[in-house]
Amino acid sequence: MRWNILVSLLVLFTAVTPTALRVAREQLSRYQTLDAATDAATETVANAAQSAIASANSSGETADKRRCQRCELAATDLSGQDLSNQNFRAANMTEANLNGTQLINAVLHQANLTQATLHQSNLQGADLSEAILVQADLSQAQMLHTSLVKADLTNASLTQAELRDAALCSAQLHQANLAEASLYGAILRQADLSNADLRGADLRYADLYEADLTNANLTGARLEFATMPDGSTYNQGYVKPINPSQGCDASRTESVADQPTP
C-alpha cells in the first residue's frame, strides 16, 4: 500500500514539474524584461541630465550668475543650499527660508527679503545694498565685508550676527535687534539706529559719524576707538578710523549691481 502511494506521488511530481519549470521560466523572463526597461529609462534620464548640465555650462558662468534677477521666490524654501556668487538682484524673496544658506559674494541688490529667515546663513562679501530686510531674521548670520548700504533693516533681528567691516552707510536699523552682534570696524555713517538694541554689541573701531542713536540701548556695548555721531572718538588719543569709508562709495556699489543684463 505504501509503495502504491509513493509511486503515485512520483508520477504526480513528474507530471507537475515541467509545468512548474515553464511557469518559473516565464516569470523570470518577464522580470528580466522589466529590469532591462527600467535600466534603459534610468540611463535615458541620466543622459538627459548630463546634457542639461553641459548645456548650462556652455552658456557661460556669467549667464548662470544672473539666472535669478527679478525672479519670484516668495516663501520659497532655499535653506541649506549653496547659492554663492548667484545674482538675485531685485528678486522677490519675501518670507523665503534661507536658514543656513551659503550666499557668499551673492548679489541681492534691491532684493525684497521682508520677513525672510536667514538664521546662520553665510552672506560674506554679499551685496545687499538697498535691499529690503524689514523684520528679517539674520540672527547669527555671517556678514563679514557685506554691503548693506541704504538697506532697510527696520525691526530686523541681527542678534549675534557677524558684521565685521560691513558697510551700513545710511542703512535703516530703526528698532533693529543687534544684541551681542559684532560690528567691529563696521561703517555706520548716517545710519538710523534709533531705538535699536545694541546691548553687548562690539562696536570697536566702528564709524558712527552722523548716525542716529536716539534711544538706542548701548548697555554693555564695546565702543573703544569708535567714531561717534559728532565726530569725536570714544577713546582719547584716537587718530583715525581703522576702516575708512570707501565701503560706502556709491559709485562702487553701482558698478557691482548695475551690470548689464544679458
FENRAHU-V773740 format. One record per helix or strand. SS is the DSSP state (H for helix, E for strand). FROM is the first residue (numbers start at 1). TO is the last residue. If there is no record, write none. Layout:
{{SS	FROM	TO} {SS	FROM	TO}}
//
This chain:
{{H	2	58} {H	61	65} {E	72	72} {E	77	77} {E	82	82} {E	87	87} {E	92	92} {E	97	97} {E	102	102} {E	107	107} {E	112	112} {E	117	117} {E	122	122} {E	127	127} {E	132	132} {E	137	137} {E	142	142} {E	147	147} {E	152	152} {E	157	157} {E	162	162} {E	167	167} {E	172	172} {E	177	177} {E	182	182} {E	187	187} {E	192	192} {E	197	197} {E	202	202} {E	207	207} {E	212	212} {E	217	217} {E	222	222} {E	227	227} {E	233	233} {H	245	248} {H	250	257}}
//
